[in-house]
Amino acid sequence: MSETSFKDAEAFLEDLGVERRPIAVELPDDDDQAAGGDGDTTDTTATTAESGDPADQPPLDEATADAVATIRRITAAASASEGRVRRKLEQRDLPAPVVDAALRRARDERLLDDDALAAALVAEWRAKGHAPRRLRADLRKREFDEGVVERAVAVAEDDEPMAAAFALAKDRAAKLQHVEPDTAFRRVVDYLARRGHGDGIARKAARDAVYDDRERERTAGL
């Protein structure tokens, strides 16, 4: 075999008049190498497919693309449950397959995430003293699926209901010190009831917060 058969590949291409251009290779930084030093690209591909970037998603037909654009507008000002978004799309007389496809894309793009949204709402409402019964009612009003409702409220089921009600009642009673005790008691009971606490628990917590606290203050002042 002649030496020309082993000729440098780039020189050979140059002889043929083919322009040589440098090949840009993006190397991973040290952190990437530490995270996946074996060079396997399988996990990277999977992550890209699930990244939620619209550019990574397959193209949509015009009707579905329009429906996804509508979802973006609906969720731009405030997050919404998938049930509420579905209802708004159906009110536009869109075919069911288009609605389903648009909702799937919205989930892929993280425009919709019912579990995360419901969990955030429950955390906010629990901080305001809302009991599980009220939490369920408010989530259903926002048109969350029943399974999402139960998963979100489950974290509140572990709370000691009497302790939670008393903390709320005590805070409310402190703002009613200027009110006659019986009136304050009724207002605190109503306040707890509106937040989903049962009548028995609400009355006991209100009694402890209003009458007992005032009696302790009166005794301390003697």
N, C-alpha and C positions, 0 to 999 in steps of 0.2 A: 504494500500500500504506500502511495506517495505521501510526501510531507504535506502537500496541499490539502489532503483529506483531513488533516489535523489543524488546519489554518484557524487562527483566532476568529471566533464567530463574529465579533464586532467589525474586525478588519474585512472579513468576507462580505458582510452587509454593506460596508462602506464602498468596497469595490463595485458593488451592484448599484451604487447610487442611492441606497436607502439611508435616510437621515436618522442619525442616532439621537435618541432623547433620553435623558436620565429618568429612571423610574423612582418615583417618590414612594418610600415605604414608611408608614407611620408605626413607629415602635412604641410598645406600651411603656409607661413610666414605671418607676420602682414599685409603686403601690399596686399597679395592675399585675406586675410580675409576681409580687408576693401573694396576691389573691389567687392567681391562676397560672402558676409558673410552668405547668405541664404543657402549655400551648394548645390545649384542647379548645376549639371554638364552638363546641356544641352548646354549652351553657350561655355563651355570649349571644348566639343566634336566638336561643329561647328567650333571653331577656329582652332583646330587641323587639321580638314579636309581641311581647307583652308590655312594651314601654308606654303605650297609650299615645304615642306620637302619631297624629293623623297621616304623616308622610309614610309611616311604616305599614299602613293598612291598605288592603286591596281597594281598588276603585269601586265606587258605588254607582248604581244607576241614578238617573236624574231625580226621580221621585224620592228615593231614599236619601240622597244627598240633601235635597231640600228639607226633608223631615229632620235630618240631623242638624241642619242650620237652624231650624225652628227650636230644637232642643237647646242649642247653644244660647239662643236669645232668651228662652224661658229661664235658664239657670244662670244667666249672666248677673242679674241683680241679686238673686238669693238662691241657695240650694233648694232643690225640690225632690220629693220622693218619686220613685219610678211610677207609682200608681197615679199620682197627680199629673205627671208628664204624659203618661199613656192616655189619660182622659182628655187632656188638651189636644193631643194629636188626633184622637178619634173624633173629637168635635169638629175637626177640619175635614171629616169624611174621607180620611185616607184609608186605603185598603189595609186589612189586617197584616198581610205579609210585609208591607212597607213599614208599618208601625213596628212590627217585631224586629225587622232588620235594623231600623233606625235606633231602637232601644239597645240592641246588641252592640252596635257601633258606639253608642253613647257610653255604655259600660266599659268598653275597651279603652275609650279615650278618657275615662274617669270623670266624665260629665255627670254620671249617676253612680252613687255608691250608697245604697240604702242603709246597710249595716253601719257604716261609718257615720252617716248623718244622724241616724236614730240614736246611736251611742252618744254623740255630741249633744244632742237635744236633751237626752235623759240626764246627762251630767249637769247641764245648765239648769234644768228644772229641779233636780234633786237639791241643788244648792239653794233653791228658793223654798225648799221644804215640801215639795210635791210628793205625795205617796204613790205607791204602785197603781192604785185604781185611777188616779188622775193622770199618771203617766201614760197608761194604756189608752185612756180616752183621748188625750191630746195627740198621741201618735196615730191613732185610727182616724182622727179628724184630718190629719195631714196625708191620709191615704197610703200609709205604709202597709205592706203585706203582713198578715197575721204572724207569720213566722219571724219576720223582722221585729215586730212589736215584742214578741215574747223573749227573743234573744236580748233585746236592748233592756227590757224591764227586769230580766233575771238578776242583774247586778244589784238592783234595789230591793229585791225580795229578801236578801240576806240581812238587811238592816233590822235593828230592833225597833219595831214600830212605835212603842211607847216612848222610847228615848228620843226618837226623831220628832214625834209630836210634841213632847214636852219642851224640847229646845226651841221649836217654832213658837209654841204658846208663850214661853217665857219672854222671848224677844218681842212678841206682839203686845203682851201685857205691860211690858216696860214702857211702851208708847201710850198706854191708856191710864197712866197713874192719876190723871186729872179726872177720870171718869168714875162714876159711882160703881162699886164692885159688881153688883148684879148686871149692870149694863155692860161693863167690861167683860164679864164672864160670857154673856151672850155673843158679844162681838168676836171674842177669841174663838168660841165654838164655831161660829159661822166661818171665820177665817180658816180654821183647820179643815172644815168640811169642804170648802171650795178647793182645797188642795188635795182632796181625795182621802182624808183620814176618816175612818169610821166614826159613827156617832158616839159610841162608848168610849173609844180612845180619846176623841176630841173633847168630850166632857170632862174626863178625868184629868187630861193634861191641862185644860183650861182652869179647872178647879184648883189644881196644884199651883198653877202659875199665878192665878189672881188672888184667891182667898188665902192660901197658905203663905205665899210670899208677903202679902200685906199683913197677915197676922204676925209673921216673924218680925217684920219691920216695926209693927206696933209694940210688940213685946220688948224688942231691943231698945225702943225709945222710952220705956218706963223707968 
